[in-house]
C-alpha cells in the first residue's frame, strides 16, 4: 500500500469522524432545547388561590375542580308587604330597607357578588373567583326587583342574577323586556325560570323541552346571550328534568334546597339560602 493510499484513507476517516461528531452535537443540542422548553412549560404552571392548576395562557389552562362552598341567596319580592291573608306572599317578601341591610352585611363580611356564568367559567375552565364569592338570585322576575332591588344593587356596585319566567314578561306585577335589558346592560345576569313556572316534575318530555328550550331561546334571541343557568320553579325536578335541561344547553340548575356546597356532581342540583324579611348574613 502506497503512502498516497494511506493518506487518502486517513482523510476519509477524518471526514467520516467529523460528520458523526457533528450529528451527535446536533442531537445533543436538540435534546437540551427540548429539556429547556419542558422546564419553561413547568415554570408556567401555577396554583391560584382556588387550588386550580393553570398555565398563564388561557387556552392551555387545566382545571382540577372538586368542590366549593359558596352561598347562593334566593330572593323573590323586594317590597314592603305584610298581609295576614297572604302568608305565602308575605313570606316571599323582603323590605327594601332589609334588603339594603343584607347588601351592607355581605360587603362588610368580605363577600364579592358573582354571576352563575362566572361560576360556570370557574368549574369548566378554571377561571379564578374572588376569595369569598356569593350569588344573589331573584326568582320570578317581579317588577319590584327592578323598582326596589336594582337601585340598591347599583348604589353599592353589586350584581344579581334575575330568573325570568319568559311567558310572564310584561304582565302586571312583572318586569318588561326593557326593564330586563337595562338590568343586563348594567352588569346583571338574566337566567331562565321556564316559560310558565310549571311544576317540571309532572311534565312529559315534550312539555319539558318546550318549557326549558323555549325559555332559553327567547332569552338568547331577545337579549343576545347564551343562557346556561336554570332555576327550577318551586324547586321541583327529577332525573328527566335534569336530562332535558342538559340537552337544552343548560350547564347549571338551582333548586330550593338549603345548602352552600357546590361539587362537580351536583351542578344541576345547586342548593340555596332562602332570604326572608328577618334574614341576616
Residue pairs with C-beta under 8 A, 6 or more apart in sequence:
41 55
44 55
44 56
44 57
45 53
45 54
45 55
46 53
46 54
46 55
46 56
47 53
47 54
48 54
48 128
49 128
49 131
50 68
50 122
50 128
50 129
51 64
52 61
52 63
52 64
52 65
52 122
52 126
52 128
53 62
53 63
53 64
53 126
54 61
54 62
54 63
54 126
55 61
55 62
58 125
61 125
61 126
62 126
63 123
63 124
63 125
63 126
65 122
65 123
65 126
65 264
66 263
66 264
67 261
67 262
67 263
67 264
68 122
68 129
68 261
68 262
68 263
69 260
69 261
69 262
70 119
70 133
70 134
70 135
70 260
70 262
71 111
71 134
71 135
71 260
71 273
71 281
72 134
72 135
72 137
72 254
72 260
72 270
72 271
72 272
72 273
73 102
73 134
73 135
73 136
73 137
73 272
73 273
73 275
74 137
74 139
74 254
74 256
74 272
74 273
74 274
74 275
75 94
75 99
75 136
75 137
75 138
75 139
75 145
75 149
75 275
76 92
76 93
76 94
76 138
76 139
76 140
76 142
77 89
77 92
77 93
77 94
77 142
77 144
77 145
78 93
78 94
78 95
78 96
78 99
78 138
78 142
78 144
78 145
78 148
78 149
78 152
79 93
79 94
79 95
79 96
79 144
79 148
80 93
80 95
80 96
81 89
81 90
81 93
81 95
82 90
82 93
83 89
83 90
84 90
91 276
93 277
94 102
94 275
94 276
94 277
94 279
95 277
96 148
96 149
96 152
98 277
98 278
98 279
99 148
99 149
99 152
100 152
100 155
101 280
102 275
102 279
102 280
102 281
103 152
103 153
103 156
103 158
104 156
105 280
105 281
106 113
106 134
106 158
106 281
107 156
107 158
109 132
109 281
110 131
110 132
111 132
111 133
111 134
111 281
112 130
112 131
112 132
112 133
112 134
113 133
113 134
113 135
113 136
113 158
113 159
113 160
114 129
114 130
114 133
114 134
114 135
114 159
115 135
115 159
115 161
115 189
116 135
116 137
116 161
116 189
116 191
116 228
116 229
116 252
116 254
117 189
117 228
117 229
118 127
118 129
118 133
119 129
119 133
119 135
119 252
119 262
120 228
120 229
120 251
120 252
121 127
122 128
122 129
123 262
123 264
123 267
124 251
135 161
136 153
136 158
136 159
136 160
136 161
137 160
137 161
137 162
137 163
137 191
137 231
137 254
137 272
138 145
138 149
138 160
138 161
138 162
138 163
139 163
139 193
139 231
140 163
140 165
140 168
140 174
140 193
140 197
141 162
141 163
141 164
141 165
141 168
141 169
141 174
141 175
141 180
141 193
142 173
142 174
142 175
143 173
143 174
143 175
143 176
143 179
145 162
145 175
146 175
146 179
146 182
146 183
149 160
150 183
150 188
153 159
153 160
153 188
154 186
159 187
159 188
159 189
160 183
160 188
160 189
161 188
161 189
161 190
161 191
161 229
162 175
162 180
162 183
162 188
162 189
162 190
162 191
163 191
163 192
163 193
163 231
164 175
164 180
164 190
164 191
164 192
164 193
164 215
164 219
165 174
165 193
165 194
165 195
165 196
165 197
165 215
165 233
166 192
166 194
166 195
166 214
166 215
166 218
166 219
167 195
167 196
168 174
168 196
168 197
169 175
169 176
169 177
169 180
170 176
170 177
175 183
177 222
180 190
180 223
181 222
181 223
183 190
184 190
184 223
184 225
189 229
190 219
190 223
190 225
190 227
191 219
191 227
191 229
191 230
191 231
192 212
192 215
192 216
192 219
192 227
192 229
192 230
192 231
192 250
193 215
193 230
193 231
193 233
194 200
194 211
194 212
194 215
194 230
194 233
195 210
195 211
195 214
195 215
195 218
196 211
197 233
197 234
198 207
198 211
198 233
199 233
199 234
199 236
200 208
200 211
200 212
200 232
200 233
200 236
200 237
200 238
200 241
201 236
201 237
201 238
201 241
202 236
203 211
203 241
205 240
205 244
208 240
208 241
208 244
209 244
209 247
209 248
212 230
212 244
212 245
212 248
212 250
213 248
215 227
216 227
216 248
216 249
216 250
219 225
219 227
220 226
220 227
226 249
227 249
227 250
228 249
228 250
228 251
228 252
229 250
229 251
229 252
229 253
229 254
230 245
230 250
230 252
230 253
230 254
231 253
231 254
232 241
232 253
232 254
232 255
232 256
234 256
235 255
235 256
235 257
237 253
237 255
237 268
237 269
242 253
242 268
242 269
245 253
245 268
246 268
250 268
251 267
252 267
252 268
252 270
253 267
253 268
253 269
253 270
254 270
254 271
254 272
255 269
255 270
255 271
255 272
256 272
256 274
257 269
257 271
257 272
258 271
258 272
258 273
258 274
259 271
259 272
260 271
260 273
261 271
262 270
262 271
273 279
